[in-house]
Amino acid sequence: MKLRFDRDLPKGGTTAVIALALLASVVTGREQAPPDEVVQPSERRAVEPPRAAEPEALDIAKLSRERGAPVSADLFANRVAAPPPAPVVVAPPPAPEPPAAPVAPRLPYAYLGQMKKGERVLIYLLKDQELIVTQPGATLDKEYRLEGVTDTAVHFVYLPLDKKQLLAIPSAQ
C-alpha cells in the first residue's frame, strides 16, 4: 500500500511529524516507575483543650471601667505623653542664579556678492530663498542694521540687543 502525503503536508512536514513522534517516544521511555513502598500514617495524638485561667490570677477590676472616664479613639495609642516636637530649622533657599545674558540669534542671511558703483556699494544677500539688495546703513526686517562691508566680512547690528555680528565673506580662490 502506497501513501501519498505530498498533497496534504508541505515539504518537510512528514519529516517533522516523524521527528516529533521519535522525540515523544524517547521522553516517555525515560519516566521512572513509582516506588512500591507504602508509607505508614503517623500516630495521631489527642489535642488537649487550652487550660482555663485560674480564678485567683484573674483581676476582674481591670475589666471594668468607671463611668465618665475618657474613651480614647485609638485603642493602641501610647498613653505616655510625647515630648514636644523639636523646632524645625529651615535652611534658607539658595540664591537664584542670575539669568544668562541675552544672545542675538544667528544671522538669517547668506552672502552672495557685492557691486561697487563709484562710492556706492550694493550688497547682495540671500534670506529664505529671497534675494535682498541693500547698502551700508540700511535696516533689514526691523531687526538688523547693515553697518558696513570690509574685504572679509559684512558687519551687522542686531537692534533689539544692540549686539554686533559679522557675516563672513568667502575668499575667492
HELIX and SHEET records of a PDB file:
HELIX    1   1 GLY A   13  GLY A   29  1                                  17    
HELIX    2   2 ILE A   60  LEU A   63  5                                   4    
SHEET    1   A 3 ALA A 110  LYS A 117  0                                        
SHEET    2   A 3 ARG A 120  LYS A 127 -1                                        
SHEET    3   A 3 GLU A 130  THR A 134 -1                                        
SHEET    1   B 4 THR A 139  LEU A 140  0                                        
SHEET    2   B 4 TYR A 144  VAL A 149 -1                                        
SHEET    3   B 4 ALA A 153  TYR A 158 -1                                        
SHEET    4   B 4 LYS A 163  ALA A 168 -1                                        
END                                                                             
